[in-house]
Amino acid sequence: MQGLMQDWPLLISRIIEHGARCHGSSEIVTYTVEGEVHRYTFAECHMRSKKLAQALERFGIRHGDRVATLAWNTYRHVEAWYGISGMGAVTHTVNPKLFSEQIAYIINHAEDRLLFLDLSFVSMVEGLAERLENIEAFVIMTDPDHMPATSLTNVICYETLLEAEDGAYSWPVLDENAAAGLCYTSGTTGNPKGVLYSHRSNFLHTWSAAAADTLGATARDTIMPIVPMFHANAWGIPYLAFALGARLVLNGPNFDGQMIHQMIQDQAVTITAAVPTLWLGLLDHLRKSGLKVDSLKNVIIGGAAAPANMIEAFETEYDVQVCHAWGMTETSPIGTIGTLNGVTAQWSRDEQLKLKVKQGRPPLGVELKVIDDDGKELPKDGKTFGHLMVRGPWVARRYFRDEGGDMLDPQGWFDTGDVATLDPNGYMQITDRAKDVIKSGGEWISSIELENAAVEHPSVAEAAVIGLPHPKWDERPLLILVAADGATIDKPEILEFLAGKVAKWWLPDAIVMVDEIPHTATGKIRKTELREQFRDFELPTA
Ligand code: AMP
């Protein structure tokens, strides 16, 4: 027997329609690429998204066609997102921080027909244009006054494109399983692979993100996703804002500590989200200038492990709650979030701070398990670590164009490539990427745990740990450090400091100093580069 409820496809256009209908006066504030601060309402954003959809139809874009964006978080990018997906095409958000060969590869692989780009990327795209096989026109996301001189051909000004339309448009009723968005993973090896989101998966992810225990946002909040819209959909926040009616602040091309502080203060931001490296910049600025972040109540940290001292600084020095989250491009991205539950809420403040280093609990819709090399499920004891497997309605099942073959095991689990523990309270902790874990004498050493322990030392700004070959133990850890401003690193003292925090056999065999640790386009430590850099480094073997 079938249920007798209405069939209402879960479409992205319904998110923006709801936002405009029920929260039409909610505001979007953008720190634009052109420099000024732009403000308008959800209702205006909806109208302009519909104009964009009309313009795409007039251009001949059909259902399922891919349209690329190379853009910062701005109101025009939000309009393009909703306009492209809403009219039935696929919004392909391209990460401009990738190498230009990778950008050309993924635009060609996706067979994007149009490329929407910010002024910041015009000269980069000029250098690539010859290699772009399917792009029929370049839409520069600015107004006629700011249109640059360019060697690109078939160039359209975004505002001129919208000007020609009247917005009298009804969103098509699509199949909820139709593709809506495309985002390539910035894999460190092999070609990038495309994750193809559906309307349904993004809609369900939005509902989950809107739960009190997920991102903790309400219609009374002002949310600033500093995480870019090209990094796993800005963790779903531009959808979430319209779903809730929360005010949205968009940082444009501004990422430094001083600007982030100014935007938080000027716009009374209550919730913000980004990768740990970005928060290093904000905390450094706050400390040097003695400033506070008055309005901020919640900072979401994900994309890489948040160290304990960062969590503690936000919570105790600045009275801002940290939500440590884990996810992947393949998981839309929310997989776990570190909010307290009925048990952990009773713990002491110190115990809770320690707990927050874990990446948290999965929301309804995400199933997790940890298995050993033979596929056997491991105990949820908070100690035993193994391969982290995930499944759920917003987890990918195949990459675009079947790149990389089958993604899932026969029971439908996706191997995340992360190594993790699960504890009896339901909290997951990432200990490593499987390829970064250090295999020493048949046992595993967690590089992340060592890094987190090292950055707690006041003279350390950033730490990375890699495994180097060792004649007796297979691999041993090398600790790579960046000193805090004005500090000198005393290596024996660091070892002594670590000895109190990790098992003795985990202690690094050597410590080296560098000026800078390399990061990927999504803010992760680039360990392949470090392994290459220290390939000939000889660990002491005595
Ligand atoms: P991406 O698809 O670029 O977002 O990268 C996903 C990967 O980032 C995951 O598989 C993890 O290895 C890593 N990651 C994401 N969030 C965290 C976190 N909170 N702690 C540690 N690693 C994380």
Residues whose N, C-alpha, C, O or C-beta is under 5 A from the ligand:
A	BS01	AMP	A232 I301 G302 G303 A304 A305 A306 A325 W326 G327 M328 T329 E330 Q359 T416 D418 I430 T522
